[in-house]
Amino acid sequence: MTLRAFVLLAATGLTTSIQAAVPLEVLPAKSDVNWIGVSAPSANVIWLSGSASTIARSTDGGASWNYFQPASADLEFRDIEATSAEEAYALSIGTGGASRIYFTSDGGRNWQLRYRGDSNQFLNCLAMSATGEAWVYGDSVEKHWSMVRGADARNWLTARNAVDSQPLAGEGGLAASGSCIRYKNNIWAIGTANAATARLLIKRDFGIRFEAIDTPMPAGPSAGIASVWPFSQKHVLLAGGDLNNSEARPRLVRYEDGDFTPLSEPPLEGALYSLTVLPDGAILVSNPDGAALLPGADEAWLRLSEENIWNSACVAGHCYLAGKDGYVAKFNWPAAATD
């Protein structure tokens, strides 16, 4: 069956699974870890982060893994950003000093603590640029933004005035997949949550401050933007929802030239946790109800899985899914060539 023929079948309702065309391969990762962060700097190099202070690395496309514990087992690593098979940054979450950034330069054998949050600091997500600059987004504290900027692997400084306006009451983030901040196409983008309005924070590579933009995404406690994907300063995809109201809409929105356009709703229940855009424009989303892929704007959503999947990453046509109870899988998307 050709890919085009399969998509046409999906559009007519004759099938709701992509597995006949692009099968998922479940990978043999530790089953007693809830995997939350995933980063794939190349097709065969995958890094995972999750519960019990556990980090995993594979250099053979997930066929085998090395496991590491950078700190005590009570930490939860919600985000990992790898630049190669040797270098990676891992972010743990929580208050009381549990929000930390660890760095390895030798493939995970040794980890150095690069930043430890204050007692009331809760960091949500981390993103890296190709030059080594990093931004970390955290929940606001006492009417001030709580962010961390790293110019390199060693020096990390708190940034309280990095946005052009003050945070709203309770404004913070959703640490569901570590992708509430992302760097793409020379743009930094952040999605906020937990306040009366969910906002997009956006900044050019060399901009001084983030611009705050109101969005129509669900808002309020445990609601907002969980994942962002910037194409330019005026073009960003947003995914999220309300963790306490599975019917809240919209969950997937395109921001372009000042306008917000809801996209077709994926066949998943509840707030969306992760968002990945493939080079051909296909959109991959996931949450505890599974994962789904939208091949094109005029085509039907394809349901990939019903597993509890918190995150995804794609590179060079290889896509990796990570979730609870040790679930890790991959699939190849034929239309994608490079990341």
Secondary structure, DSSP 8 states (H G I E B T S, - for coil): --HHHHHHHHHTTS--BSTTTS--EE----TTS-EEEEEEEETTEEEEEESTT-EEEESSTTSS-EEE-SS-TT--EEEEEESSSS-EEEEE--TTTT-EEEEESSTTSS-EEEEE--TT--EEEEEE-TTS-EEEEEEEETTEEEEEEESSSS-EEEESS-BSS---TT-B---SSS-SEEEETTEEEEE-BSSSS-EEEEEETT-SSBEEEE--S--STTEEEEEEEEEETTEEEEEEEETTBTT-S--EEEEETTEEEE----S--S---EEEE-TTS-EEEEETTEEEEE-STTS--EEEE-S-EEEEEEETTEEEEEESTT-EEEEE-TT----
